[in-house]
């Protein structure tokens, strides 16, 4: 595509499918910032990779085909947080284990009377240090996870029946997007 939107940290793989090209940052040869971000020859069959680490709009063009209008634009946005739902009912958290990224929110929706308590159980000396919320039917509890790691939690009322869960916070996997150069 000549315009693509990606997330900070993603990679664009520029591929010369046919013909010889360049991939040069800037709006064209009249741009005083031409080539400052990247400027690579792209002979047929070759590729050039660039990781976009900053949000913004980045124009690029092909030097030999500038007069033919061979231009493109990459829009880089900040990663957005998402909300992941966990349902609390009976003696279970559903799902019992989830994976989120830093900045994501977990929302527990309760049916019955329960707690959502950080830690491994009642004997854990750090139980409830991160979060400890008592809720009843129809109520929710939300928590934003910013730190990487594994965060076990349990229900104080039902932990003896195995009512435990885990939130695993892992780095977002960056993606690689392909832009083909065709003659």
C-alpha positions as CSV (number, residue, x, y, z in Angstrom):
1,X,0.0,0.0,0.0
2,X,1.0,3.6,-0.5
3,X,-0.4,4.5,3.0
4,X,-0.2,2.3,6.0
5,X,-0.9,2.7,9.7
6,X,1.2,0.9,12.3
7,X,2.0,1.0,16.0
8,X,5.2,2.3,17.6
9,X,7.9,-0.4,17.5
10,X,6.5,-2.1,14.4
11,X,8.7,-2.7,11.3
12,X,8.0,-2.0,7.7
13,X,9.7,-4.4,5.2
14,X,10.0,-2.6,1.9
15,X,10.3,-5.2,-1.0
16,X,11.3,-4.5,-4.6
17,X,9.0,-6.9,-6.4
18,X,9.9,-5.6,-9.8
19,X,12.3,-3.0,-11.1
20,X,15.0,-1.1,-9.3
21,X,14.0,1.5,-6.6
22,X,15.0,3.4,-3.6
23,X,13.1,3.9,-0.4
24,X,14.0,7.4,0.8
25,X,12.4,9.3,3.7
26,X,10.8,12.7,2.9
27,X,8.2,14.1,0.5
28,X,10.6,14.4,-2.5
29,X,13.9,15.8,-3.7
30,X,12.8,19.3,-2.7
31,X,12.4,18.3,0.9
32,X,15.3,19.6,3.0
33,X,14.9,16.5,5.3
34,X,15.1,14.0,2.4
35,X,16.9,10.8,3.4
36,X,17.6,11.8,7.0
37,X,15.5,9.0,8.5
38,X,16.4,6.4,5.8
39,X,17.7,6.2,2.3
40,X,18.3,2.8,0.8
41,X,18.8,1.4,-2.7
42,X,16.2,-1.3,-3.4
43,X,17.2,-3.3,-6.4
44,X,14.7,-5.8,-7.8
45,X,14.3,-8.8,-5.4
46,X,15.9,-7.0,-2.5
47,X,14.3,-5.6,0.7
48,X,14.9,-2.9,3.3
49,X,13.6,-3.0,6.9
50,X,13.0,0.0,9.1
51,X,11.7,0.0,12.7
52,X,9.5,3.0,13.5
53,X,10.2,3.8,17.2
54,X,8.3,7.2,17.3
55,X,4.7,8.1,16.7
56,X,4.1,10.5,13.8
57,X,3.6,10.6,10.0
58,X,6.6,9.6,7.8
59,X,6.6,10.3,4.1
60,X,8.8,8.4,1.7
61,X,9.4,8.1,-2.0
62,X,11.4,6.4,-4.7
63,X,14.1,8.7,-6.2
64,X,14.1,7.2,-9.8
65,X,10.3,7.2,-9.9
66,X,9.6,10.5,-8.0
67,X,8.2,12.1,-11.2
68,X,5.9,9.1,-11.6
69,X,4.4,9.8,-8.2
70,X,5.9,6.8,-6.4
71,X,5.4,8.0,-2.9
72,X,4.0,6.6,0.4
73,X,3.2,7.5,3.9
74,X,3.6,5.6,7.2
75,X,1.4,6.7,10.1
76,X,2.7,5.5,13.4
77,X,0.4,5.5,16.4
78,X,1.0,4.8,20.1
79,X,-0.1,1.4,21.2
80,X,-3.5,1.6,22.7
81,X,-4.5,-0.2,25.9
82,X,-7.3,-2.7,25.8
83,X,-9.7,-4.1,28.3
84,X,-9.7,-7.9,29.0
85,X,-12.8,-9.3,30.8
86,X,-12.8,-12.0,33.5
87,X,-16.1,-13.4,34.7
88,X,-16.4,-14.3,38.4
89,X,-19.1,-16.8,39.3
90,X,-19.5,-19.9,41.5
91,X,-16.1,-20.9,42.5
92,X,-14.2,-19.9,39.4
93,X,-12.6,-17.1,37.5
94,X,-13.3,-17.4,33.8
95,X,-10.8,-17.5,32.2
96,X,-8.4,-18.5,35.0
97,X,-5.3,-17.3,33.2
98,X,-5.0,-14.3,30.9
99,X,-2.2,-12.6,29.0
100,X,-2.1,-8.8,28.7
101,X,0.4,-6.1,27.7
102,X,1.6,-3.2,29.9
103,X,-1.1,-0.6,30.1
104,X,-4.0,-3.0,29.6
105,X,-7.0,-3.1,31.9
106,X,-8.5,-6.2,33.4
107,X,-12.2,-6.0,34.3
108,X,-13.7,-8.6,36.6
109,X,-17.5,-8.9,36.4
110,X,-19.0,-10.6,39.5
111,X,-22.0,-12.9,39.9
112,X,-22.4,-13.7,43.6
113,X,-20.2,-12.4,46.5
114,X,-16.5,-12.6,45.9
115,X,-13.2,-10.8,46.3
116,X,-10.5,-10.2,43.7
117,X,-7.3,-10.3,45.8
118,X,-3.7,-10.2,44.6
119,X,-1.5,-13.0,45.9
120,X,-1.4,-16.7,46.0
121,X,-3.8,-17.3,48.9
122,X,-4.7,-16.5,52.5
123,X,-1.3,-17.6,53.8
124,X,0.5,-15.2,51.4
125,X,2.0,-12.4,53.5
126,X,1.6,-10.0,50.5
127,X,-2.0,-11.0,49.9
128,X,-4.0,-7.9,48.9
129,X,-0.9,-5.6,48.6
130,X,-1.6,-4.8,44.9
131,X,-5.4,-5.0,44.9
132,X,-8.1,-6.3,47.1
133,X,-11.7,-5.7,46.2
134,X,-15.0,-7.2,47.4
135,X,-17.8,-7.2,44.9
136,X,-21.3,-8.7,44.6
137,X,-23.6,-9.5,41.7
138,X,-23.5,-7.0,38.8
139,X,-20.5,-5.1,40.2
140,X,-17.1,-4.9,38.4
141,X,-13.5,-4.3,39.5
142,X,-10.9,-2.9,37.1
143,X,-7.1,-2.8,37.5
144,X,-4.5,-1.5,35.0
145,X,-1.4,-3.6,34.8
146,X,1.7,-1.6,34.0
147,X,4.5,-3.9,35.1
148,X,5.7,-7.0,33.4
149,X,5.3,-10.2,35.3
150,X,2.9,-12.9,36.6
151,X,0.3,-11.7,39.0
152,X,-1.7,-14.4,40.8
153,X,-5.0,-13.6,42.5
154,X,-7.7,-15.4,44.4
155,X,-11.1,-15.0,46.1
156,X,-10.8,-14.8,49.9
157,X,-14.2,-16.6,50.3
158,X,-13.5,-19.5,47.9
159,X,-9.7,-20.0,47.7
160,X,-10.1,-23.3,49.6
161,X,-12.2,-24.5,46.6
162,X,-9.4,-23.6,44.2
163,X,-10.8,-20.2,43.1
164,X,-7.5,-18.7,41.8
165,X,-6.4,-16.9,38.7
166,X,-3.3,-15.4,37.1
167,X,-2.7,-12.3,35.0
168,X,0.5,-12.6,32.9
169,X,1.8,-9.2,31.7
170,X,4.1,-9.6,28.7
171,X,5.6,-7.2,26.2
172,X,3.5,-6.5,23.1
173,X,4.8,-8.4,20.1
174,X,5.8,-5.9,17.4
175,X,4.6,-6.7,13.9
176,X,6.3,-6.5,10.5
177,X,4.3,-5.0,7.6
178,X,5.2,-5.4,4.0
179,X,5.2,-2.6,1.4
180,X,6.0,-3.7,-2.2
181,X,7.7,-1.6,-4.8
182,X,6.3,-2.3,-8.2
183,X,7.3,-0.8,-11.5
